[in-house]
């Protein structure tokens, strides 16, 4: 059954007040379509998948990832023998959004950065078309973020961060419907267009924007570039934002992931700077100037997942080094030690790697999903690009100490 976390809205002090931005106005249900409450995925009621449903190499009764100590044979064509792989033979899966469930039939939406295709991936079945977004992938843009509506069970809406011919923007859509603009006018440049989107698990959407190739824009209070925004489903400043501002933090350049703890008490964002990669914990009233952790070797930090487990751990995927960086999280939310590395093909029994990782999203507090981007400068295998499951076991737990 889906676990839902509801609490008072997060009040985060803004780092700057923006000039008016392009916010679309419309109601919070998919127009022209009547919805009944969506079924919550469960063993008795798994997400329905339209299409042939032929075997894609995953066992529909698959074991939870990380349990097997037996080496997995290499893929054969689009057939992948790893039970943690739930979709194969896609292209540059930069964005994912996990569908809530207990993990017995894991499902997620997967977005291809270059094509703008969104597919429904379900363990044991072929991925099927869900939507097609019109995107421009030049300058590291395209379809780079996906998130379910905070009230997805009721409204069945999905939000995406995309690059168009004129700007970067947030759009929303439902299966079978054309996307509608939610927040437009986010600056577009020759580079620095990658952004991402997630939820704060307290009813709002979090949008991390790139600096559009202008590092100075990150500190410019009149620009939407290089910011962490907190919005409602209509594109307005979320309730509880001080001064009615969209911005809750400034100073980003090339964000790769944004994620929150299950109870919404912690919000994280990853970023790539000129001299290092960084992880920030978003704090009320504090700009993004003091990272929670940095990587001088610049592995290409991407999506993140804040797991609920015995130790507390935050996993960060990398799209250049091609591994998971797993950081221990103390009860007070601080990073308590250096990261351990997993899914690098060298550690673990057996050693496993999926190559370059991009977007990550939670299915439930102990199960995440990630997309691979090996066709975007990596070394793809025959079943790439893929959608894979991540747990604290596969992430390594991240309990190292300085």
N, C-alpha and C positions, 0 to 999 in steps of 0.2 A: 504494500500500500504506500501511497505517496505520503511522505512526511512533510507537513507544511509549517513554515516558521513565520509567525505573525507577531509583531510587536510594534511599539511606537516608532514613528519615523525618525531616522538619524538626523540630528541637527549638526551640520558641519559648517564651520565658518568659511566664508568665501575668501579667496586670495585676491579678488579684484571684481569690480562691477563691470559688466559688459555693456556695449552698445546694443540696441535692439537687434535681435537675430530673427531669422526666418522660421517661425514656428507655425506648423499647419494646425488648423482647428477642425476637429471632427470628434464624433463620439468615440467611445472606447470599445466598440464591437465592430467586427468586420462588416462593412456596409453591404447591403443587398443579400445577406445570408442570415438565416435563422439558425441559431445553435441551441442544441440541448447540451447540458453539462457533459464535457468530454470524459470518457471512462479513464480512471486512473490505472496505469499499467500495473498488472499483478499477475501471479501465476495463473489465476483463473480467467483474467481478462487482459491478455497481452495486446500491445498496439497492433492494429490491423495494418497489413501491408498489401497494397494493390499490386497486381502483376503476377508474373509466372511463379515467383517464390521458389525458383530452382536453387539447388544447393550451391552455395558460394564458397564452400570449404569449411564453414563453421558448424559445429554440432549444435542443434537447437536446444539440447539439454546440456550445454557446455558447463564445465567446471568453472568456478570463479578463477580469474586470472591469478597467477602466482602460486598456485597450489601444486602444479606438476613439477617434478624434478627431472623429468625425462626430456632429452633434447628433441626439439620439434624438427621434422624434416623441412627442407627448403620448399618454398611454394612451387607449384607446377602451373604455369600460366596464371590464370586468375584464381586458382584454387589455393587457399592458404590453410595450412594444417594447424596453425596456432589458434587455440580456442579464444584468445583475447582479441582476435581480429574479427570485426563484425561487418566490414565492407572492404572490397578490393577493387582494383583497376579503375580508380577514380583519378582526377587530375588536381594536383596542388590543393589539398584540403586544408585551407588556411583557417576555416571557421567551423566550429561545431557547437551544437546546443543539445545537451543531454535531455532526453525525455524522462520525467520522474518515474521511478519504479523501484522495486526491491532488488533488482539485479538479476532475477531469474530469466527474464527475457529482455536483455538490455537493448535499448533503442536510442537513436540520436539523429538529429538533422545534421547534414554535412554540406558545407558550402565550398565550391571550387572557386578559387580566387580569380582565375583568368576568364573562365566561361560564365560565371554568375549562376551556374546551376546549383540548386539546393536539392538534396536527395534525402530520402528516409532510409536509414541504415538500421537493420534489425538482425540480431544474432541468428544465424541459421537460414537466412533468406537473402535473396539478391536485393541490392539497393534499388529503390524505385524513385522516379521523378516526383518532386514535391512542388517546386516552383522554379521559375527562370527570371533572373534579375538582369537588367540591362546595365552593364558595368564597363568601365575602361580600366584596364590593368596596368597601363604605363605608369612609371614612377612609383613602383611598389604598391600601387593601389589595386582596385578591383573590389571583390567581395572579401572583406577581411575580418568581419565579426558577425556573429549570430547570437541571439538570446531569445528565450521564450518570454512572453508577457508575464509579469508578476502574477496575473490571474489567468494563466493559460488554460487551466481546466475549464473555466467558464467561457472565455472569449476565443480561444484557439488562435491567438495572434502570435506572430513571430516578428522580431525586429532584426534589422541587418544594418551594418555599417558598410557603405559602398562608395566608390568613386564614380562619378559621372563625367560627362563632357565638360561640365562647367564648375563642379564643386565636389566636395565630399559631403555626405549626408547620411541621416538615419531615415530608413523607410520601414514600413510595416506591411505585412501581408498575411493572408491565410491561404490554405491549400485551395487551388483553383481560382484564385483572385489576383488581379493585377496589384502590384505594390503601390502604396500611397506614401507621399512624403510626410515625414514627422518633424524633422529638424534639418533645414537646408542652410546653405551659405557658409559651411565650414570651409576655410580656404583650401585651395588645391594648388599644388606646385609641380615643378618638374620632378621632384622627389618629395619624400616626407609625407606621403598620402596615407600610409598605413595607419589604421585606427582599429579600435575594437569596442565591443559592447558586452555588458553583462548585467546582472541584477545585484542589488545590495541585500537581498533576502529580507528586506523590510518594506517592500512595496514600490521601489523606485528602480529606474534603469541607470546604469553607470556607463558613460561614454568617454573613452580615452581617445584623444585626437592627436595626430602628428603635427609637426611644426611647418608643414608645407614647404620644406627646404629653406626656411628662414628661421634660424635659431633665436633671433630676437623676438619673434612672434610669441614664443613660449611665455615670456614675461610681460607681454602687452595685454593689459586689461581690456582693451577694446577689440581683441581678436579671439575667435573661437579656436584658433590653432594652438596646439601644445597645451591643452587643458584636460582636466578630468571634470566632466559635466555630470550632474545628477538631475534627471528629468523624469516627468511622469509620462504616461503612454500617449499623451497628445503633444509632446515636445516642449512643454512649459517647464519652468523650474519646479522641481518637486517640492511638495509641502515640507516645511521645516528648513529649507535653504534660507540662510540669512540674506536680507536685503533683496529678496526675490531674484537673486542671481542664478544663472545656470551653472556657474563655475563653483566647484568645491576645492579645487587645487590647480595650481599653475606650475609650469616648468617642465612639461614633457617634450620629447623630441621625436622618438620613434617607438611608441608604445607597442608592446607585443601581447600583453594580457592584462585583464582586470578580473579580480575574483574577490569573494567575500566569504567569511566563515558562515556556517549554517545558521547561526543565530543573528548574523548581521553585525556582530560587535567588532569585527575586524574587516578592513577593506585594504586590498593590496593592488599595486599596479607595477608592471615591469616596464623598463625603458632601456633604450640603447643610446648611449651618449658617445661623443667623439672619442673619449679616452677610456671608457669602461661601460659595462652593462650594470644595471642597477635594479634593485627591488625596493620599492617604497611602501611603507605602511602609511595610509592616509590618516592624518591626525587632525582633530578640530583646531583650526587657527594656525596651522603650521604649513608653510609652503613645501613643495617637494625639493628640498635642498639637502636633507640629511637622509641618505638611504639606510634602510634596514640591513642591506647587504650589497656588496659590489663584487663584480668579476672583472679584474683587470685584463684577463685573457679574452674577453668579449666573445662568449660562446653563442651569442645571438638569442638572448632570453625572449621567450614567447609566452604562451598561455600558462596559467597557474591554477592550482587546485588546493584549497584549504581543507584537509581531511580531519574528520573527527575519529580519532583512534586513541589508544591507551596513552601514547606519548605526545600526540599533537604534532602534526607535520604539514609543511607547505611544500608542494612539488612544483617546480618550474621547468617547463619543457624548453629545449634549445633547438633552434632551426639552422644553426651552423655547425655546432659540435655534434649534434645528433644524440642527445642523452637527456636524462632527467637530473636536475639538481634538487636535492631533497634537504630542506632546512628544518631543524627542530624548532618548535614553537612552545615557549614557556606558557604556563597558565595565565600570565598577565598579558600574553600576546606578543612578547618580545622574541626576536630570534635569539636562541640560546646557545648556538654553536655553529661551526662551519658546516657547509653542505656535504652530504655524501652523494656519490654519483651512481646511478643505475641506468639500465637499458642502454648501456654503451657497448655491448657485445664483449665486454671483458670481465665484468663482475657478475656475481650470481651463479647459481647452480640449477639449471644450465645458464650460461651467459646468453642474454637476449638483447637484440637491438632492433628498432624499427626505423632507424635512420633519423632524418630531420623531422622534428616535431614542431607543430605550430599551435593552433587554437586548442584550448582545453575547456571542459565544462563538466560540472557535477551531474551525475544521475541521481545519486543519493549521498549522504554524508561520508560514505566509505567506498564510493565507486565513482570514478571519473571516466571521461572519454576524451580522446585526443585525435587530431588529424595529422597526417604526414604530408610533407612537401618535398619529397625526394625528386620529383620531376622538375623542381625549380632550383637546379644547381647541385643536387645531391647525386647519389648513386642508386638509382631505383632498381628494385628487383622486379620480377615478372608480375607480382600482384600489387605493386604500387600504382597510385597512392592509396593509402589505407585509412580506415577508422579503427582505432584500437582502444581497449579498455585498460584503465590504470587503477590500481588499488594501493593502499599503504604497503602491501606486501611487495608488489612489483616496483614501487617507488623506492623501496629501501628504508623507509621510515625516517631517515634524516635525524639520527640521534647522536651525531658526532659532537665532540666538544673542542673548543679552542685549546 
